[in-house]
Amino acid sequence: DDGASAGPTANGDAAVVTRPKTKPGNKDGNGDGEDPEQTKLRAGLNSAIIREKPNVKWSDVSGLESAKQALQEAVI
């Protein structure tokens, strides 16, 4: 074993492997030094994040009672 594993570490936490950023002026022309795949992933994640608090109550959501119960138990 060379110690370069991306699996769990000795303390049980998962190791994080990051790709180094590319140099400014890279081939995609964005000039911010970020990998184009990283930029695409960041844009997708940003569009999925809810930034405002909707006015929805548990009683407004019909069905999925077991899923709602499991979520409430996990949060509490």
HELIX and SHEET records of a PDB file:
HELIX    1   1 PRO A   36  ALA A   48  1                                  13    
HELIX    2   2 TRP A   58  ASP A   60  5                                   3    
HELIX    3   3 GLU A   65  VAL A   75  1                                  11    
END                                                                             
